[in-house]
């Protein structure tokens, strides 16, 4: 796609203000807005631009701990760059689209958005572009971001990650996998299970559960395991759903193992104990961090990660009992 031109050069008055701020910094060691030392882009500390307003709009469901990591990364980048960040989420596609339109009406300086259901976001993305608001994508929509005119994308190639899990299951000599999708119609989740099915030599079944109801999710997995005792691997697509699956294995009396996509502090403990064989980490903290930081870089210096033609991949990486100790401390701090 055509890369949007960098923002226009600052007005003369802004240059005067910047120059005055520079003199202040040199002569008196004063600080920039928000208490961050001001410096030019690339100097390694803080921002000398006016505070930007950035909106992060996701398809997160309430109570899904994965999104706490995304939000934490975004907040840390905002604090570093002197950005005023607002966060809004709605798992309903129409609701998420409405939230993004709200951000456009509020005339924010940049928007970071997930594209779990890309078709629903076409209109809001177009509205942002018409208002000259740069939009970056994260987490979901790796196959859609360019066609929708989004500037940059940060996330995992879900199809590739799914195929890697299929290969891993073959290494573990699994024969029959149950892939659990907790949100129907989410393109990223569908791609994960499709990827598993593509490379796994054994049988792959798919079950849809109500991801917002932990009790219902556990019950649905338990029922499938009781119905088919040949299932020897349960693959979930989120950390808390893996913990639901661990309960299901115990309740059903199944001998199946559990593997999952994504990571959190409790999942780290489950990998350590052996209750979960492995996790595929897409580094959600990094996705949130890079999305916000990229908007500041674009506004401050015209930078476009990946040149606007390639996504910036944040995963996949396997976390197993052999290497989980290396990420445990970060997980305890809420960043992995």
Residue pairs with C-beta under 8 A, 6 or more apart in sequence:
1 146
1 149
1 308
1 309
3 304
3 307
3 308
3 309
4 134
4 151
4 304
4 308
5 302
6 298
6 301
6 302
7 298
7 299
7 302
10 18
14 50
18 48
21 32
21 38
21 48
22 38
22 48
24 30
25 32
25 37
25 38
31 37
31 38
32 38
32 46
32 47
32 48
32 82
33 50
33 51
33 82
34 51
34 79
34 82
36 45
36 46
36 47
36 79
36 80
36 81
36 82
37 45
37 46
38 46
38 47
38 48
39 45
39 46
39 47
39 48
40 48
41 47
41 297
41 300
41 301
41 303
42 301
46 80
46 81
46 82
47 80
47 81
47 82
47 296
47 300
49 82
49 296
49 299
49 300
51 82
51 83
51 84
52 81
52 82
52 83
52 84
52 109
52 110
52 295
52 296
52 299
53 83
53 84
53 86
53 106
53 107
53 108
53 109
53 110
54 78
54 83
54 84
54 85
54 86
54 108
54 109
54 110
54 111
54 112
54 292
54 295
54 296
55 85
55 86
55 87
55 88
55 100
55 103
55 106
55 108
55 110
55 111
55 112
56 70
56 71
56 74
56 85
56 86
56 87
56 88
56 111
56 112
56 113
56 288
56 291
56 292
57 87
57 88
57 89
57 96
57 99
57 100
57 103
57 111
57 112
57 113
57 114
58 67
58 70
58 87
58 88
58 89
58 96
58 113
58 114
58 139
59 89
59 90
59 91
59 93
59 96
59 114
59 116
59 117
59 140
59 186
60 66
60 67
60 70
60 89
60 91
61 89
61 91
61 183
61 211
61 212
62 89
62 212
63 212
64 211
64 238
64 240
65 239
65 240
65 264
66 238
66 239
66 240
66 262
66 264
66 284
67 89
67 284
68 334
69 264
69 284
69 285
69 288
69 334
69 335
69 336
70 138
70 139
70 284
70 285
70 287
70 288
71 87
71 288
72 285
72 288
72 334
72 335
73 284
73 285
73 286
73 287
73 288
73 289
73 290
73 292
73 335
74 85
74 87
74 112
74 288
74 289
74 291
74 292
75 85
75 288
76 285
76 289
77 83
77 288
77 289
77 290
77 291
77 292
77 293
77 296
78 84
78 85
78 292
80 293
81 292
81 293
81 296
83 292
83 295
83 296
85 292
86 103
86 108
88 99
88 102
88 103
89 96
89 99
90 96
90 98
90 99
91 183
91 212
93 116
93 117
93 119
93 120
93 121
93 185
94 120
96 113
96 114
96 117
96 120
96 121
97 120
97 121
97 123
97 124
100 111
100 113
100 121
100 124
100 125
100 127
100 128
101 123
101 124
101 127
103 111
103 128
103 133
104 111
104 124
104 127
104 128
104 131
104 133
107 131
107 133
108 133
109 133
109 134
109 295
109 299
110 133
110 134
110 135
110 136
110 295
110 296
110 298
110 299
111 128
111 133
111 134
111 135
111 136
111 295
112 135
112 136
112 137
112 138
112 288
112 291
112 292
112 295
113 121
113 124
113 125
113 135
113 136
113 137
113 138
113 150
114 137
114 138
114 139
114 140
114 141
115 121
115 137
115 140
115 141
115 144
115 145
115 148
115 150
115 187
116 139
116 140
116 141
116 183
116 186
116 187
116 188
117 185
117 186
117 187
118 141
118 144
118 148
118 187
121 141
121 148
122 148
125 135
125 148
125 149
125 150
126 149
128 134
128 135
129 135
129 149
134 151
134 295
134 298
134 299
135 149
135 150
135 151
136 150
136 151
136 152
136 153
136 154
136 291
136 294
136 295
137 145
137 148
137 150
137 152
137 153
137 154
137 155
137 291
138 153
138 154
138 155
138 287
138 288
138 290
138 291
139 154
139 155
139 156
139 188
139 282
139 284
139 287
140 155
140 158
140 186
140 187
140 188
141 148
141 150
141 153
141 155
141 187
141 188
142 153
142 155
142 156
142 157
142 158
142 188
142 311
143 187
143 191
144 187
145 152
145 153
145 311
146 153
146 309
151 294
151 298
151 304
151 308
152 294
152 298
152 304
152 305
152 306
152 308
152 311
152 312
153 306
153 311
153 312
154 286
154 287
154 290
154 291
154 294
154 305
154 311
154 312
154 314
155 282
155 287
155 311
155 312
155 313
155 314
155 315
156 282
156 313
156 314
156 315
156 316
157 311
157 313
157 316
158 187
158 188
158 189
158 191
158 192
158 195
159 191
159 192
159 194
159 195
159 198
160 195
160 316
161 192
161 195
161 261
161 280
161 282
161 315
161 316
162 191
162 192
162 193
162 194
162 195
162 196
162 197
162 198
162 199
163 195
163 196
163 198
163 199
164 195
164 199
164 280
164 316
164 318
165 192
165 195
165 196
165 200
165 235
165 259
165 261
165 280
166 195
166 196
166 197
166 198
166 199
166 200
166 204
167 199
167 200
168 259
168 278
168 318
169 177
169 196
169 200
169 202
169 233
169 235
169 259
170 199
170 200
170 201
170 202
172 233
172 257
172 277
174 200
174 202
174 232
174 233
174 257
175 202
175 203
175 230
175 232
176 202
176 203
176 205
176 228
176 230
176 231
176 232
176 233
177 196
177 200
177 202
177 203
177 204
177 205
177 231
177 232
177 233
177 234
177 235
178 204
178 205
178 206
178 207
178 221
178 224
178 225
178 231
178 233
178 234
178 235
178 256
179 192
179 193
179 196
179 197
179 204
179 205
179 206
179 207
179 235
179 237
180 206
180 207
180 209
180 217
180 221
180 234
180 235
180 236
180 237
180 241
180 245
181 189
181 190
181 193
181 206
181 207
181 208
181 209
181 237
182 189
182 208
182 209
182 210
182 211
182 217
182 236
182 237
182 238
182 241
183 189
183 211
184 208
189 237
192 237
192 261
193 204
193 206
193 235
193 237
196 204
196 235
197 204
197 206
205 224
205 228
205 231
207 220
207 221
207 224
209 216
209 217
209 220
209 221
209 241
210 216
210 217
210 220
211 217
211 238
211 241
214 240
214 244
217 241
217 244
218 244
218 245
218 247
218 248
218 251
219 248
221 234
221 244
221 245
221 248
222 247
222 248
222 251
222 252
224 231
225 231
225 234
225 248
225 249
225 252
225 254
225 256
226 252
226 253
226 254
229 254
231 254
231 256
232 255
232 256
232 257
233 256
233 257
233 258
233 259
234 245
234 248
234 249
234 256
234 257
234 258
234 259
235 259
235 260
235 261
236 242
236 244
236 245
236 258
236 259
236 260
236 261
237 260
237 261
237 262
238 260
238 261
238 262
239 260
239 262
239 263
239 264
239 266
239 267
239 279
240 264
240 266
240 267
241 260
242 258
242 259
242 260
242 267
242 270
242 276
242 279
243 266
243 267
243 270
245 258
245 260
246 258
246 270
246 275
246 276
248 254
249 255
249 256
249 258
257 277
258 275
258 276
258 277
259 276
259 277
259 278
259 279
260 267
260 276
260 278
260 279
260 280
261 279
261 280
261 282
261 316
262 279
262 280
262 281
262 282
262 284
263 279
263 281
263 319
263 327
263 331
263 336
264 331
265 331
265 332
265 334
267 276
267 279
268 319
268 324
268 327
268 328
268 331
268 336
270 276
271 277
271 278
271 279
271 319
271 320
271 321
271 324
272 321
272 324
272 325
272 328
274 321
277 320
278 318
278 319
278 320
279 318
279 319
280 315
280 316
280 317
280 318
280 319
281 315
281 316
281 317
281 318
281 319
281 327
281 336
282 314
282 315
282 316
283 314
283 315
283 317
283 336
284 314
285 335
285 336
286 314
287 314
290 305
290 312
290 314
294 303
294 305
297 303
297 305
298 304
305 312
306 312
319 327
327 336
330 336
